[in-house]
Amino acid sequence: MCTSGTHNFAQFPGSKLHHNQEGKQNSSGDAVMYLDSKEDSAISRRVDMELTQASVPHHVDLLRVVEPISSNFNELNLLKEMMAVQREVQKPYPNNAPETDSHITLEKDFSPLTMQERYHFTFPKFFSARPKNGCFTERTPLLNASMEANGFMAVHNTDFTTDDDSWENSSAEFEHRSHPGSEMTSLSRSSSKKSEMLDNFHVKFNLSKMRCCLRFLKVSGLFIFVVLCSVLFSIHPENGTPWQMLAVSPMESYTMNFSNLGDSALLKIELAGPFETNRRTEDYVVVQIRQIEDSGPKRRHQQHILHNWTLPLNLRTNEQVMVSRTFEMSNSTEETSISIQAFLQESEIVPLSLMYQYLHADIETQVTIASVILAGVYALIIFEIVHRTLAAILGSLAALAALAAIGDKPSLVKVVAWIDYETLALLFGMMLLVAIFSETGFFDYCAVKAYRLSRGRVWAMIIILCLIAAILSAFLDNVTTMLLFTPVTIRLCEVLNLDPRHVLIAEVIFTNIGGASTAVGDPPNVIIVSKQELKKLGVDFAAFTGHMFVGICLVLLVSVPFLRLLYWNKKLYNKEPSEIVELKHEIHVWRLTAQRINPASREETAVKCLLMQKVFALELLLKKKLKTFHRQISQEDKNWETNIQELQKKHRITDRMLLIKCLTVLGFVILMFFLNSFVPGIHLDLGWIAMLGAIWLLVLANIHDFEMILSRVEWATLLFFAALFILMEALAHLHLIEYIGEQTALLIKTVPEDQRLTVAIILVLWVSALASSLIDNIPFTATMIPVLLNLSQDPEVNLPVKPLIFSLAMGACLGGNGTLIGASANVVCAGIAEQHGYGFSFMEFFRLGFPMMIMTCITGMCYLLVAHVILGWT
């Protein structure tokens, strides 16, 4: 048969099936189906001999033609012989009949000839719906059942597995039945297995029906959930109270009574003004929530202060900073008021903006709702019920509906503002750069060079790639590192016949580890060193990088042998050599050709049945080849020198001029990434730098096929990040992250003073690691910094701030290896790998990433305990 991948049955003229062995079209120009036949005469003799041994019924049942006659699986040859029998139905079939013409006409009405009466090969039935008389008509529901129910098993289907004995028996049975003298033995053997195969068919059919029911329940349940969340979100109004403009001074205060609190559990206050969030000043504003106690008609009303809120001011700036805080309210009927007064060194007037709203659920209830939503999102991702992007969208919708239900419904402008557009711009710009870069053949060239550097040793090459990724991510953002490294790694593994998934997971793990070593390698570190209050306490760029770099080097020394231990029993070589890949492609072509046939008539349905038989037979052959390949693979390529010479001839730079342009623009972009962290005169964020670099390269490369470049952008990954940002911000509004920080601080306070520092380092590190593996580490780090600062400034606790901050950084960065969505680099790597056909699931990453997270956190914890507790460096 042709294996060029261009098999198409675009048209079947009338009811005629053309069989042309020379691969030419007929004179009418109709589409022709080609099947090479090398055993026509042998099959004809075999058919003749069988027809003399059995009486021939008057019709032919094409549904029973499901077994290949010979090792070449000549279904159409078999169909030709049966049609010849049908035309000679009223006279005996001569044993020495000449071969019929290759141009075969299928008559319109033909009746069944059961396959057990003619041929003795037994396979599972392919169709679950059959008339009792065995015939099928245009109304027969041949294609209503799914392919799994019909018995057509896809190549990638993991359910299609047979043990060694069953395969050897079936292959021996095929070889035995290919000889003319074995017909009677095969017939008796097939008759004895008929009931067993029928039972297997019923089991598969029941499993298929169960899968259909589960699929229906999943779709119905998710749709009902989406409808309920949409209704809940739509029936509640947005924030009812508008912003109020007010002015306070040392001489005058602002007071307002809340008369309609009702059964509200919380009061949320939002203020906008010239506030200073990073340091304490001598100028500040005090916000007090008071409750007026009714002592009786003859006694004076007493005011009881429920909450105090102090806000530092920076009167030398015109920038308006918005702050918010939620206060718990008692359910009493007493009147509640708010008082705002300024305490200044000079007599000035401070303009402020105020907005308040009532919330109908307390903190514990909101945290419970947020935890349930987060658990539901992880359940959808872990069990792969839906795609992770859709899971994040559903979680965002549920969180927004929960905010609307408690009275904190955000506006569309506010929800859009929650999205971190700098990260999305960075991802989009770098994806465009990598898409154009891949056209130069540079990734193939790097793959061959890495193979030469490792001298054919697979593990040496993997360690080299992981260490290079860790070093680059220490100076670049780890997302950028994986955007550059993932295509190179995939091409390298394809060249060396390795499974890219294991190598990619190892690389992204080391990328997250390396990013923790410097102040610019990971977003949590950038947030920490950008805090002015921490800089005044000695946590600046140099001190942070020097301390973390030593600890991460120790973590890397432990991680390399531990990674080898995790991969001890894993086969790094791909299970699909080139001939198996070609065979899978051939199966795909046959299946695609069968799917393109519209079963509008019985003849077309019969041809589609025959084509699916071909797919089934090739899948059996694929199973045999896979078994043979598993016995032959080795873990080290001993002919690496010969392979390198062949690879260098095959994989070269394809466009040198475009490569020069790409290297120039990419080098400038990376240089700007470095300078952005050190040179204050560059007023560009990382997203702007990546977008400008992408525009430059689009112009220099003179791209005309713009849709081709855009098709390589991971739109699903970008949408996932947008939904994830909304989800994390909504969970923060539900006080989940704040609750985690407050409970951590309360646990530290309960520890005796002599053991408090040790327990604080351990607790902060592990809480940060586990939380960062479940939620985004960026909002968690931003929330934990004020908690740790307040904890260190509490005179009752008496803890230094540096060990706490370093524990937070170590846990937040290393905790990203715990789950697939724990770090941005993980999601980016998974998205690019999925686009290339090598996607890995949540559990595949979890089985390798979570043990590595545990080991690296233990190593980092030991380093921090030795440095701060034993050596006393605070």
Secondary structure as the mmCIF struct_conf table of DSSP 4:
data_model
#
loop_
_struct_conf.conf_type_id
_struct_conf.id
_struct_conf.beg_label_comp_id
_struct_conf.beg_label_asym_id
_struct_conf.beg_label_seq_id
_struct_conf.end_label_comp_id
_struct_conf.end_label_asym_id
_struct_conf.end_label_seq_id
BEND BEND1 SER A 4 GLY A 5
TURN_TY1_P TURN_TY1_P1 GLY A 14 SER A 15
STRN STRN1 LYS A 16 HIS A 18
STRN STRN2 HIS A 19 HIS A 19
TURN_TY1_P TURN_TY1_P2 GLN A 21 GLU A 22
TURN_TY1_P TURN_TY1_P3 SER A 27 SER A 28
STRN STRN3 MET A 33 MET A 33
BEND BEND2 LYS A 38 LYS A 38
HELX_RH_AL_P HELX_RH_AL_P1 ASP A 40 GLN A 53
BEND BEND3 ALA A 54 ALA A 54
BEND BEND4 HIS A 58 HIS A 59
HELX_RH_3T_P HELX_RH_3T_P1 LEU A 62 ARG A 64
BEND BEND5 GLU A 67 GLU A 67
BEND BEND6 ILE A 69 SER A 70
TURN_TY1_P TURN_TY1_P4 SER A 71 ASN A 72
HELX_RH_AL_P HELX_RH_AL_P2 GLU A 75 ARG A 87
TURN_TY1_P TURN_TY1_P5 GLU A 88 GLN A 90
BEND BEND7 LYS A 91 LYS A 91
HELX_LH_PP_P HELX_LH_PP_P1 PRO A 92 PRO A 94
TURN_TY1_P TURN_TY1_P6 ASN A 95 ASN A 96
HELX_LH_PP_P HELX_LH_PP_P2 ALA A 97 ASP A 101
BEND BEND8 SER A 102 SER A 102
STRN STRN4 HIS A 103 THR A 105
BEND BEND9 LYS A 108 LYS A 108
HELX_RH_AL_P HELX_RH_AL_P3 MET A 115 ARG A 118
BEND BEND10 PHE A 126 PHE A 126
BEND BEND11 SER A 128 SER A 128
TURN_TY1_P TURN_TY1_P7 LYS A 132 ASN A 133
BEND BEND12 GLY A 134 GLY A 134
TURN_TY1_P TURN_TY1_P8 GLU A 138 ARG A 139
BEND BEND13 THR A 140 THR A 140
BEND BEND14 LEU A 142 ALA A 145
HELX_RH_AL_P HELX_RH_AL_P4 MET A 147 ASN A 150
TURN_TY1_P TURN_TY1_P9 GLY A 151 GLY A 151
TURN_TY1_P TURN_TY1_P10 VAL A 155 HIS A 156
TURN_TY1_P TURN_TY1_P11 THR A 158 ASP A 159
HELX_RH_AL_P HELX_RH_AL_P5 ASP A 164 ARG A 177
TURN_TY1_P TURN_TY1_P12 SER A 178 SER A 178
BEND BEND15 HIS A 179 HIS A 179
HELX_RH_3T_P HELX_RH_3T_P2 PRO A 180 SER A 182
HELX_RH_AL_P HELX_RH_AL_P6 GLU A 183 SER A 192
TURN_TY1_P TURN_TY1_P13 LYS A 193 LYS A 193
HELX_RH_AL_P HELX_RH_AL_P7 LYS A 194 SER A 234
BEND BEND16 ILE A 235 HIS A 236
BEND BEND17 GLU A 238 GLU A 238
BEND BEND18 THR A 241 THR A 241
HELX_LH_PP_P HELX_LH_PP_P3 PRO A 242 TRP A 243
STRN STRN5 GLN A 244 VAL A 248
BEND BEND19 PRO A 250 MET A 251
STRN STRN6 TYR A 254 PHE A 258
TURN_TY1_P TURN_TY1_P14 GLY A 262 ASP A 263
STRN STRN7 LEU A 266 GLY A 273
BEND BEND20 PRO A 274 PRO A 274
STRN STRN8 PHE A 275 PHE A 275
BEND BEND21 THR A 277 ARG A 279
BEND BEND22 GLU A 282 GLU A 282
STRN STRN9 TYR A 284 GLU A 293
BEND BEND23 PRO A 297 ARG A 299
STRN STRN10 GLN A 302 PRO A 312
STRN STRN11 LEU A 313 LEU A 313
TURN_TY1_P TURN_TY1_P15 LEU A 315 ARG A 316
STRN STRN12 VAL A 321 GLU A 328
BEND BEND24 THR A 333 GLU A 334
STRN STRN13 GLU A 335 PHE A 343
BEND BEND25 GLN A 345 GLU A 346
STRN STRN14 VAL A 350 LEU A 359
BEND BEND26 HIS A 360 ALA A 361
HELX_RH_AL_P HELX_RH_AL_P8 ILE A 363 ILE A 382
TURN_TY1_P TURN_TY1_P16 PHE A 383 GLU A 384
BEND BEND27 ILE A 385 VAL A 386
HELX_RH_AL_P HELX_RH_AL_P9 ARG A 388 ILE A 406
TURN_TY1_P TURN_TY1_P17 GLY A 407 GLY A 407
HELX_LH_PP_P HELX_LH_PP_P4 LYS A 409 SER A 411
HELX_RH_AL_P HELX_RH_AL_P10 LEU A 412 ALA A 417
TURN_TY1_P TURN_TY1_P18 TRP A 418 TRP A 418
BEND BEND28 ILE A 419 ILE A 419
HELX_RH_AL_P HELX_RH_AL_P11 TYR A 421 PHE A 437
HELX_RH_3T_P HELX_RH_3T_P3 SER A 438 THR A 440
TURN_TY1_P TURN_TY1_P19 GLY A 441 GLY A 441
HELX_RH_AL_P HELX_RH_AL_P12 PHE A 442 SER A 454
TURN_TY1_P TURN_TY1_P20 ARG A 455 GLY A 456
HELX_RH_AL_P HELX_RH_AL_P13 VAL A 458 PHE A 475
BEND BEND29 LEU A 476 LEU A 476
HELX_RH_AL_P HELX_RH_AL_P14 ASN A 478 LEU A 496
TURN_TY1_P TURN_TY1_P21 ASN A 497 ASN A 497
STRN STRN15 LEU A 498 LEU A 498
HELX_RH_AL_P HELX_RH_AL_P15 PRO A 500 GLY A 515
TURN_TY1_P TURN_TY1_P22 ALA A 516 SER A 517
BEND BEND30 THR A 518 ASP A 522
HELX_RH_AL_P HELX_RH_AL_P16 PRO A 523 VAL A 529
TURN_TY1_P TURN_TY1_P23 SER A 530 SER A 530
HELX_RH_AL_P HELX_RH_AL_P17 GLN A 532 LYS A 536
TURN_TY1_P TURN_TY1_P24 LEU A 537 GLY A 538
HELX_RH_AL_P HELX_RH_AL_P18 PHE A 541 LEU A 566
TURN_TY1_P TURN_TY1_P25 TYR A 567 ASN A 569
STRN STRN16 TYR A 573 TYR A 573
BEND BEND31 LYS A 575 LYS A 575
HELX_RH_AL_P HELX_RH_AL_P19 SER A 578 ARG A 596
BEND BEND32 ILE A 597 ILE A 597
BEND BEND33 SER A 601 SER A 601
HELX_RH_AL_P HELX_RH_AL_P20 ARG A 602 GLN A 632
BEND BEND34 GLN A 635 GLU A 636
TURN_TY1_P TURN_TY1_P26 LYS A 638 ASN A 639
HELX_RH_AL_P HELX_RH_AL_P21 TRP A 640 LYS A 650
BEND BEND35 HIS A 651 HIS A 651
BEND BEND36 THR A 654 THR A 654
HELX_RH_AL_P HELX_RH_AL_P22 ARG A 656 PHE A 678
TURN_TY1_P TURN_TY1_P27 PRO A 680 GLY A 681
HELX_RH_AL_P HELX_RH_AL_P23 LEU A 686 ALA A 701
TURN_TY1_P TURN_TY1_P28 ASN A 702 ASN A 702
HELX_RH_AL_P HELX_RH_AL_P24 PHE A 706 SER A 711
TURN_TY1_P TURN_TY1_P29 ARG A 712 ARG A 712
BEND BEND37 VAL A 713 VAL A 713
HELX_RH_AL_P HELX_RH_AL_P25 TRP A 715 HIS A 733
TURN_TY1_P TURN_TY1_P30 LEU A 734 HIS A 735
HELX_RH_AL_P HELX_RH_AL_P26 LEU A 736 LYS A 749
TURN_TY1_P TURN_TY1_P31 THR A 750 THR A 750
BEND BEND38 VAL A 751 VAL A 751
HELX_RH_3T_P HELX_RH_3T_P4 GLU A 753 GLN A 755
HELX_RH_AL_P HELX_RH_AL_P27 ARG A 756 LEU A 774
BEND BEND39 ILE A 775 ILE A 775
HELX_RH_AL_P HELX_RH_AL_P28 ASN A 777 GLN A 793
TURN_TY1_P TURN_TY1_P32 PRO A 795 VAL A 797
HELX_RH_AL_P HELX_RH_AL_P29 VAL A 801 LEU A 814
HELX_RH_3T_P HELX_RH_3T_P5 GLY A 815 ASN A 817
BEND BEND40 GLY A 818 THR A 819
TURN_TY1_P TURN_TY1_P33 LEU A 820 ILE A 821
BEND BEND41 GLY A 822 ALA A 823
HELX_RH_AL_P HELX_RH_AL_P30 SER A 824 GLN A 835
TURN_TY1_P TURN_TY1_P34 HIS A 836 GLY A 837
HELX_RH_AL_P HELX_RH_AL_P31 PHE A 842 LEU A 865
HELX_RH_PI_P HELX_RH_PI_P1 VAL A 866 ILE A 870
BEND BEND42 LEU A 871 LEU A 871
#
